[in-house]
Amino acid sequence: VLEAVSIWEMVRMVATARILLPTTQVRLSAGRTNMSTEGQALCFFAGANSIFSGDKLLTTPNPAINEDMDMFKTLGLVAQQP
C-alpha cells in the first residue's frame, strides 16, 4: 500500500514540474477529491494550470463540475474549453 502524498509534497512536485517544463500543462487529476480547496489553490499558485473536470475520471471519482467552477470563482481563475 502506498502512503498518501502530503499537500506540501504535492505543491513541491507541481512547482518542480512548472520550472522544468515551463510550456507544458501541469494538470491536477485523480485524487483531487482527497485535496482541500486550499490545497488545490496552493497547487495552482505553484504552477498547475489544468484539471480533469467532470464527475468521474475512468474509475476514480472527481469533484462535480459545479464544485470546480465554485473553486475557480473563489480563486479568480477562468475555465477554458479543452
Biopython code that builds the backbone (N, CA, C, O; Angstrom):
import numpy as np
from Bio.PDB.StructureBuilder import StructureBuilder

atoms = [
    (1, "VAL", "N", (0.850, -1.178, 0.000)),
    (1, "VAL", "CA", (0.000, 0.000, 0.000)),
    (1, "VAL", "C", (0.891, 1.234, 0.000)),
    (1, "VAL", "O", (1.815, 1.347, 0.806)),
    (2, "LEU", "N", (0.609, 2.141, -0.895)),
    (2, "LEU", "CA", (1.372, 3.383, -0.975)),
    (2, "LEU", "C", (0.872, 4.394, 0.038)),
    (2, "LEU", "O", (-0.328, 4.512, 0.286)),
    (3, "GLU", "N", (1.806, 5.112, 0.612)),
    (3, "GLU", "CA", (1.448, 6.164, 1.558)),
    (3, "GLU", "C", (0.984, 7.398, 0.788)),
    (3, "GLU", "O", (1.536, 7.725, -0.262)),
    (4, "ALA", "N", (-0.015, 8.067, 1.306)),
    (4, "ALA", "CA", (-0.533, 9.280, 0.656)),
    (4, "ALA", "C", (0.547, 10.361, 0.634)),
    (4, "ALA", "O", (1.340, 10.488, 1.568)),
    (5, "VAL", "N", (0.559, 11.122, -0.434)),
    (5, "VAL", "CA", (1.491, 12.240, -0.580)),
    (5, "VAL", "C", (0.913, 13.431, 0.171)),
    (5, "VAL", "O", (-0.272, 13.735, 0.036)),
    (6, "SER", "N", (1.737, 14.105, 0.959)),
    (6, "SER", "CA", (1.253, 15.284, 1.685)),
    (6, "SER", "C", (1.011, 16.436, 0.711)),
    (6, "SER", "O", (1.558, 16.457, -0.392)),
    (7, "ILE", "N", (0.198, 17.378, 1.126)),
    (7, "ILE", "CA", (-0.089, 18.524, 0.261)),
    (7, "ILE", "C", (1.185, 19.296, -0.043)),
    (7, "ILE", "O", (1.338, 19.825, -1.144)),
    (8, "TRP", "N", (2.103, 19.369, 0.917)),
    (8, "TRP", "CA", (3.350, 20.118, 0.691)),
    (8, "TRP", "C", (4.235, 19.419, -0.325)),
    (8, "TRP", "O", (4.901, 20.077, -1.124)),
    (9, "GLU", "N", (4.250, 18.077, -0.303)),
    (9, "GLU", "CA", (4.989, 17.330, -1.320)),
    (9, "GLU", "C", (4.358, 17.554, -2.692)),
    (9, "GLU", "O", (5.063, 17.719, -3.687)),
    (10, "MET", "N", (3.035, 17.559, -2.739)),
    (10, "MET", "CA", (2.333, 17.783, -3.999)),
    (10, "MET", "C", (2.651, 19.166, -4.555)),
    (10, "MET", "O", (2.924, 19.308, -5.747)),
    (11, "VAL", "N", (2.618, 20.177, -3.708)),
    (11, "VAL", "CA", (2.923, 21.544, -4.145)),
    (11, "VAL", "C", (4.356, 21.608, -4.672)),
    (11, "VAL", "O", (4.606, 22.250, -5.692)),
    (12, "ARG", "N", (5.291, 20.958, -3.998)),
    (12, "ARG", "CA", (6.687, 20.941, -4.468)),
    (12, "ARG", "C", (6.802, 20.246, -5.820)),
    (12, "ARG", "O", (7.549, 20.697, -6.688)),
    (13, "MET", "N", (6.061, 19.140, -6.005)),
    (13, "MET", "CA", (6.100, 18.438, -7.292)),
    (13, "MET", "C", (5.554, 19.317, -8.411)),
    (13, "MET", "O", (6.124, 19.365, -9.500)),
    (14, "VAL", "N", (4.458, 20.005, -8.147)),
    (14, "VAL", "CA", (3.866, 20.897, -9.147)),
    (14, "VAL", "C", (4.845, 22.018, -9.488)),
    (14, "VAL", "O", (5.052, 22.322, -10.663)),
    (15, "ALA", "N", (5.446, 22.633, -8.472)),
    (15, "ALA", "CA", (6.392, 23.727, -8.704)),
    (15, "ALA", "C", (7.610, 23.235, -9.487)),
    (15, "ALA", "O", (8.098, 23.931, -10.377)),
    (16, "THR", "N", (8.095, 22.049, -9.161)),
    (16, "THR", "CA", (9.243, 21.484, -9.877)),
    (16, "THR", "C", (8.884, 21.218, -11.334)),
    (16, "THR", "O", (9.664, 21.527, -12.235)),
    (17, "ALA", "N", (7.705, 20.645, -11.566)),
    (17, "ALA", "CA", (7.261, 20.396, -12.942)),
    (17, "ALA", "C", (7.142, 21.702, -13.714)),
    (17, "ALA", "O", (7.525, 21.765, -14.882)),
    (18, "ARG", "N", (6.618, 22.742, -13.079)),
    (18, "ARG", "CA", (6.459, 24.033, -13.754)),
    (18, "ARG", "C", (7.826, 24.608, -14.134)),
    (18, "ARG", "O", (7.984, 25.142, -15.231)),
    (19, "ILE", "N", (8.814, 24.504, -13.240)),
    (19, "ILE", "CA", (10.153, 25.035, -13.520)),
    (19, "ILE", "C", (10.833, 24.235, -14.626)),
    (19, "ILE", "O", (11.429, 24.813, -15.535)),
    (20, "LEU", "N", (10.748, 22.907, -14.552)),
    (20, "LEU", "CA", (11.431, 22.060, -15.528)),
    (20, "LEU", "C", (10.720, 21.998, -16.873)),
    (20, "LEU", "O", (11.364, 21.776, -17.898)),
    (21, "LEU", "N", (9.414, 22.190, -16.886)),
    (21, "LEU", "CA", (8.605, 22.075, -18.106)),
    (21, "LEU", "C", (7.731, 23.320, -18.247)),
    (21, "LEU", "O", (6.511, 23.231, -18.113)),
    (22, "PRO", "N", (8.336, 24.476, -18.517)),
    (22, "PRO", "CA", (7.588, 25.739, -18.451)),
    (22, "PRO", "C", (6.458, 25.892, -19.459)),
    (22, "PRO", "O", (5.551, 26.694, -19.235)),
    (23, "THR", "N", (6.482, 25.150, -20.559)),
    (23, "THR", "CA", (5.434, 25.336, -21.569)),
    (23, "THR", "C", (4.377, 24.232, -21.564)),
    (23, "THR", "O", (3.450, 24.261, -22.374)),
    (24, "THR", "N", (4.505, 23.275, -20.673)),
    (24, "THR", "CA", (3.569, 22.153, -20.657)),
    (24, "THR", "C", (2.389, 22.417, -19.729)),
    (24, "THR", "O", (2.428, 23.327, -18.901)),
    (25, "GLN", "N", (1.347, 21.618, -19.875)),
    (25, "GLN", "CA", (0.216, 21.696, -18.951)),
    (25, "GLN", "C", (0.542, 20.847, -17.730)),
    (25, "GLN", "O", (0.826, 19.655, -17.852)),
    (26, "VAL", "N", (0.500, 21.457, -16.570)),
    (26, "VAL", "CA", (0.672, 20.730, -15.313)),
    (26, "VAL", "C", (-0.733, 20.542, -14.761)),
    (26, "VAL", "O", (-1.367, 21.484, -14.286)),
    (27, "ARG", "N", (-1.200, 19.305, -14.835)),
    (27, "ARG", "CA", (-2.618, 19.025, -14.586)),
    (27, "ARG", "C", (-2.843, 18.308, -13.258)),
    (27, "ARG", "O", (-2.123, 17.372, -12.910)),
    (28, "LEU", "N", (-3.848, 18.765, -12.529)),
    (28, "LEU", "CA", (-4.330, 18.049, -11.347)),
    (28, "LEU", "C", (-5.442, 17.125, -11.816)),
    (28, "LEU", "O", (-6.336, 17.548, -12.549)),
    (29, "SER", "N", (-5.392, 15.865, -11.399)),
    (29, "SER", "CA", (-6.447, 14.958, -11.863)),
    (29, "SER", "C", (-6.893, 14.038, -10.736)),
    (29, "SER", "O", (-7.403, 14.510, -9.721)),
    (30, "ALA", "N", (-6.709, 12.741, -10.898)),
    (30, "ALA", "CA", (-7.208, 11.781, -9.910)),
    (30, "ALA", "C", (-6.656, 12.107, -8.531)),
    (30, "ALA", "O", (-5.487, 12.465, -8.382)),
    (31, "GLY", "N", (-7.505, 11.981, -7.538)),
    (31, "GLY", "CA", (-7.086, 12.263, -6.174)),
    (31, "GLY", "C", (-7.490, 13.633, -5.670)),
    (31, "GLY", "O", (-7.299, 13.946, -4.495)),
    (32, "ARG", "N", (-8.054, 14.463, -6.561)),
    (32, "ARG", "CA", (-8.459, 15.802, -6.114)),
    (32, "ARG", "C", (-9.562, 15.749, -5.066)),
    (32, "ARG", "O", (-9.715, 16.686, -4.282)),
    (33, "THR", "N", (-10.332, 14.664, -5.041)),
    (33, "THR", "CA", (-11.379, 14.551, -4.018)),
    (33, "THR", "C", (-10.775, 14.434, -2.621)),
    (33, "THR", "O", (-11.452, 14.695, -1.626)),
    (34, "ASN", "N", (-9.511, 14.044, -2.546)),
    (34, "ASN", "CA", (-8.818, 13.948, -1.257)),
    (34, "ASN", "C", (-8.098, 15.242, -0.891)),
    (34, "ASN", "O", (-7.507, 15.339, 0.185)),
    (35, "MET", "N", (-8.141, 16.233, -1.773)),
    (35, "MET", "CA", (-7.453, 17.505, -1.529)),
    (35, "MET", "C", (-8.478, 18.574, -1.158)),
    (35, "MET", "O", (-9.569, 18.626, -1.726)),
    (36, "SER", "N", (-8.123, 19.410, -0.216)),
    (36, "SER", "CA", (-8.999, 20.532, 0.135)),
    (36, "SER", "C", (-8.942, 21.580, -0.972)),
    (36, "SER", "O", (-8.050, 21.552, -1.821)),
    (37, "THR", "N", (-9.890, 22.494, -0.954)),
    (37, "THR", "CA", (-9.856, 23.617, -1.895)),
    (37, "THR", "C", (-8.578, 24.412, -1.691)),
    (37, "THR", "O", (-7.964, 24.863, -2.659)),
    (38, "GLU", "N", (-8.172, 24.588, -0.438)),
    (38, "GLU", "CA", (-6.940, 25.328, -0.145)),
    (38, "GLU", "C", (-5.719, 24.605, -0.707)),
    (38, "GLU", "O", (-4.805, 25.240, -1.232)),
    (39, "GLY", "N", (-5.705, 23.282, -0.595)),
    (39, "GLY", "CA", (-4.599, 22.501, -1.151)),
    (39, "GLY", "C", (-4.528, 22.619, -2.658)),
    (39, "GLY", "O", (-3.445, 22.753, -3.227)),
    (40, "GLN", "N", (-5.692, 22.570, -3.311)),
    (40, "GLN", "CA", (-5.719, 22.735, -4.761)),
    (40, "GLN", "C", (-5.281, 24.146, -5.142)),
    (40, "GLN", "O", (-4.585, 24.334, -6.140)),
    (41, "ALA", "N", (-5.689, 25.140, -4.349)),
    (41, "ALA", "CA", (-5.275, 26.522, -4.610)),
    (41, "ALA", "C", (-3.760, 26.637, -4.541)),
    (41, "ALA", "O", (-3.151, 27.283, -5.394)),
    (42, "LEU", "N", (-3.143, 26.020, -3.538)),
    (42, "LEU", "CA", (-1.684, 26.053, -3.434)),
    (42, "LEU", "C", (-1.034, 25.436, -4.669)),
    (42, "LEU", "O", (-0.015, 25.931, -5.150)),
    (43, "CYS", "N", (-1.621, 24.360, -5.181)),
    (43, "CYS", "CA", (-1.088, 23.733, -6.394)),
    (43, "CYS", "C", (-1.210, 24.668, -7.592)),
    (43, "CYS", "O", (-0.289, 24.746, -8.406)),
    (44, "PHE", "N", (-2.328, 25.378, -7.714)),
    (44, "PHE", "CA", (-2.471, 26.342, -8.810)),
    (44, "PHE", "C", (-1.453, 27.463, -8.674)),
    (44, "PHE", "O", (-0.839, 27.869, -9.661)),
    (45, "PHE", "N", (-1.271, 27.965, -7.460)),
    (45, "PHE", "CA", (-0.309, 29.045, -7.246)),
    (45, "PHE", "C", (1.120, 28.567, -7.473)),
    (45, "PHE", "O", (1.994, 29.369, -7.801)),
    (46, "ALA", "N", (1.372, 27.256, -7.301)),
    (46, "ALA", "CA", (2.698, 26.682, -7.522)),
    (46, "ALA", "C", (2.968, 26.419, -8.999)),
    (46, "ALA", "O", (4.111, 26.176, -9.388)),
    (47, "GLY", "N", (1.912, 26.467, -9.832)),
    (47, "GLY", "CA", (2.137, 26.300, -11.260)),
    (47, "GLY", "C", (1.205, 25.367, -11.990)),
    (47, "GLY", "O", (1.291, 25.271, -13.214)),
    (48, "ALA", "N", (0.309, 24.668, -11.297)),
    (48, "ALA", "CA", (-0.672, 23.843, -12.007)),
    (48, "ALA", "C", (-1.562, 24.764, -12.830)),
    (48, "ALA", "O", (-1.956, 25.835, -12.367)),
    (49, "ASN", "N", (-1.876, 24.342, -14.052)),
    (49, "ASN", "CA", (-2.700, 25.190, -14.904)),
    (49, "ASN", "C", (-3.777, 24.405, -15.647)),
    (49, "ASN", "O", (-4.314, 24.869, -16.653)),
    (50, "SER", "N", (-4.087, 23.213, -15.141)),
    (50, "SER", "CA", (-5.072, 22.393, -15.823)),
    (50, "SER", "C", (-5.633, 21.365, -14.835)),
    (50, "SER", "O", (-4.943, 20.934, -13.912)),
    (51, "ILE", "N", (-6.891, 20.983, -15.045)),
    (51, "ILE", "CA", (-7.502, 19.907, -14.263)),
    (51, "ILE", "C", (-8.309, 19.023, -15.201)),
    (51, "ILE", "O", (-8.700, 19.444, -16.290)),
    (52, "PHE", "N", (-8.551, 17.806, -14.768)),
    (52, "PHE", "CA", (-9.577, 16.986, -15.390)),
    (52, "PHE", "C", (-10.840, 17.282, -14.610)),
    (52, "PHE", "O", (-10.855, 17.165, -13.385)),
    (53, "SER", "N", (-11.896, 17.663, -15.300)),
    (53, "SER", "CA", (-13.133, 18.035, -14.637)),
    (53, "SER", "C", (-14.245, 17.107, -15.079)),
    (53, "SER", "O", (-14.218, 16.577, -16.189)),
    (54, "GLY", "N", (-15.191, 16.919, -14.238)),
    (54, "GLY", "CA", (-16.309, 16.032, -14.522)),
    (54, "GLY", "C", (-16.477, 15.078, -13.360)),
    (54, "GLY", "O", (-15.612, 14.991, -12.489)),
    (55, "ASP", "N", (-17.578, 14.368, -13.345)),
    (55, "ASP", "CA", (-17.913, 13.532, -12.198)),
    (55, "ASP", "C", (-17.018, 12.317, -12.021)),
    (55, "ASP", "O", (-16.879, 11.819, -10.904)),
    (56, "LYS", "N", (-16.405, 11.824, -13.100)),
    (56, "LYS", "CA", (-15.627, 10.604, -12.984)),
    (56, "LYS", "C", (-14.449, 10.638, -13.942)),
    (56, "LYS", "O", (-14.579, 11.051, -15.095)),
    (57, "LEU", "N", (-13.300, 10.198, -13.450)),
    (57, "LEU", "CA", (-12.097, 10.057, -14.263)),
    (57, "LEU", "C", (-11.805, 8.569, -14.309)),
    (57, "LEU", "O", (-11.284, 8.005, -13.348)),
    (58, "LEU", "N", (-12.139, 7.934, -15.420)),
    (58, "LEU", "CA", (-12.083, 6.483, -15.535)),
    (58, "LEU", "C", (-12.894, 5.871, -14.390)),
    (58, "LEU", "O", (-14.123, 5.941, -14.414)),
    (59, "THR", "N", (-12.253, 5.284, -13.407)),
    (59, "THR", "CA", (-13.000, 4.690, -12.294)),
    (59, "THR", "C", (-12.841, 5.486, -11.007)),
    (59, "THR", "O", (-13.384, 5.106, -9.970)),
    (60, "THR", "N", (-12.099, 6.588, -11.068)),
    (60, "THR", "CA", (-11.842, 7.409, -9.883)),
    (60, "THR", "C", (-12.810, 8.577, -9.850)),
    (60, "THR", "O", (-12.934, 9.297, -10.841)),
    (61, "PRO", "N", (-13.497, 8.783, -8.739)),
    (61, "PRO", "CA", (-14.408, 9.932, -8.664)),
    (61, "PRO", "C", (-13.648, 11.256, -8.757)),
    (61, "PRO", "O", (-12.501, 11.359, -8.322)),
    (62, "ASN", "N", (-14.285, 12.233, -9.312)),
    (62, "ASN", "CA", (-13.760, 13.592, -9.440)),
    (62, "ASN", "C", (-14.748, 14.541, -8.769)),
    (62, "ASN", "O", (-15.924, 14.200, -8.636)),
    (63, "PRO", "N", (-14.307, 15.710, -8.347)),
    (63, "PRO", "CA", (-15.278, 16.692, -7.851)),
    (63, "PRO", "C", (-16.290, 17.033, -8.951)),
    (63, "PRO", "O", (-15.960, 16.990, -10.136)),
    (64, "ALA", "N", (-17.502, 17.365, -8.559)),
    (64, "ALA", "CA", (-18.530, 17.757, -9.529)),
    (64, "ALA", "C", (-18.117, 19.049, -10.226)),
    (64, "ALA", "O", (-17.377, 19.856, -9.663)),
    (65, "ILE", "N", (-18.595, 19.239, -11.444)),
    (65, "ILE", "CA", (-18.229, 20.418, -12.230)),
    (65, "ILE", "C", (-18.582, 21.699, -11.484)),
    (65, "ILE", "O", (-17.809, 22.657, -11.499)),
    (66, "ASN", "N", (-19.752, 21.728, -10.828)),
    (66, "ASN", "CA", (-20.136, 22.954, -10.112)),
    (66, "ASN", "C", (-19.172, 23.245, -8.957)),
    (66, "ASN", "O", (-18.936, 24.410, -8.639)),
    (67, "GLU", "N", (-18.611, 22.208, -8.324)),
    (67, "GLU", "CA", (-17.610, 22.422, -7.272)),
    (67, "GLU", "C", (-16.345, 23.047, -7.859)),
    (67, "GLU", "O", (-15.760, 23.955, -7.269)),
    (68, "ASP", "N", (-15.927, 22.547, -9.036)),
    (68, "ASP", "CA", (-14.752, 23.122, -9.699)),
    (68, "ASP", "C", (-14.999, 24.579, -10.077)),
    (68, "ASP", "O", (-14.129, 25.429, -9.889)),
    (69, "MET", "N", (-16.182, 24.863, -10.607)),
    (69, "MET", "CA", (-16.482, 26.238, -11.015)),
    (69, "MET", "C", (-16.526, 27.169, -9.804)),
    (69, "MET", "O", (-16.066, 28.308, -9.883)),
    (70, "ASP", "N", (-17.077, 26.692, -8.683)),
    (70, "ASP", "CA", (-17.083, 27.494, -7.455)),
    (70, "ASP", "C", (-15.655, 27.771, -6.989)),
    (70, "ASP", "O", (-15.336, 28.887, -6.578)),
    (71, "MET", "N", (-14.795, 26.747, -7.058)),
    (71, "MET", "CA", (-13.404, 26.925, -6.657)),
    (71, "MET", "C", (-12.716, 27.945, -7.566)),
    (71, "MET", "O", (-12.000, 28.824, -7.087)),
    (72, "PHE", "N", (-12.935, 27.828, -8.875)),
    (72, "PHE", "CA", (-12.329, 28.782, -9.810)),
    (72, "PHE", "C", (-12.775, 30.202, -9.498)),
    (72, "PHE", "O", (-11.967, 31.130, -9.498)),
    (73, "LYS", "N", (-14.067, 30.365, -9.231)),
    (73, "LYS", "CA", (-14.585, 31.699, -8.923)),
    (73, "LYS", "C", (-13.917, 32.248, -7.665)),
    (73, "LYS", "O", (-13.498, 33.405, -7.636)),
    (74, "THR", "N", (-13.817, 31.423, -6.629)),
    (74, "THR", "CA", (-13.183, 31.841, -5.378)),
    (74, "THR", "C", (-11.728, 32.247, -5.603)),
    (74, "THR", "O", (-11.249, 33.215, -5.011)),
    (75, "LEU", "N", (-11.022, 31.499, -6.467)),
    (75, "LEU", "CA", (-9.604, 31.753, -6.719)),
    (75, "LEU", "C", (-9.366, 32.804, -7.797)),
    (75, "LEU", "O", (-8.227, 33.201, -8.042)),
    (76, "GLY", "N", (-10.447, 33.257, -8.445)),
    (76, "GLY", "CA", (-10.289, 34.241, -9.513)),
    (76, "GLY", "C", (-9.724, 33.637, -10.784)),
    (76, "GLY", "O", (-9.086, 34.334, -11.573)),
    (77, "LEU", "N", (-9.953, 32.335, -10.993)),
    (77, "LEU", "CA", (-9.474, 31.649, -12.191)),
    (77, "LEU", "C", (-10.600, 31.555, -13.210)),
    (77, "LEU", "O", (-11.776, 31.546, -12.846)),
    (78, "VAL", "N", (-10.240, 31.487, -14.470)),
    (78, "VAL", "CA", (-11.217, 31.392, -15.549)),
    (78, "VAL", "C", (-11.018, 30.058, -16.259)),
    (78, "VAL", "O", (-9.921, 29.753, -16.728)),
    (79, "ALA", "N", (-12.083, 29.268, -16.334)),
    (79, "ALA", "CA", (-12.017, 27.979, -17.022)),
    (79, "ALA", "C", (-11.992, 28.208, -18.524)),
    (79, "ALA", "O", (-12.694, 29.072, -19.049)),
    (80, "GLN", "N", (-11.170, 27.418, -19.204)),
    (80, "GLN", "CA", (-11.105, 27.469, -20.660)),
    (80, "GLN", "C", (-11.611, 26.152, -21.217)),
    (80, "GLN", "O", (-11.514, 25.113, -20.564)),
    (81, "GLN", "N", (-12.145, 26.198, -22.414)),
    (81, "GLN", "CA", (-12.601, 24.986, -23.076)),
    (81, "GLN", "C", (-11.388, 24.160, -23.488)),
    (81, "GLN", "O", (-10.339, 24.717, -23.811)),
    (82, "PRO", "N", (-11.528, 22.827, -23.478)),
    (82, "PRO", "CA", (-10.388, 21.965, -23.878)),
    (82, "PRO", "C", (-10.035, 22.155, -25.328)),
    (82, "PRO", "O", (-9.110, 21.515, -25.827)),
]
sb = StructureBuilder()
sb.init_structure("model")
sb.init_model(0)
sb.init_chain("A")
sb.init_seg("    ")
for serial, (resi, resn, name, xyz) in enumerate(atoms, 1):
    if name == "N":
        sb.init_residue(resn, " ", resi, " ")
    sb.init_atom(name, np.array(xyz, "f"), 0.0, 1.0, " ", f" {name:<3s}", serial, name[0])
structure = sb.get_structure()
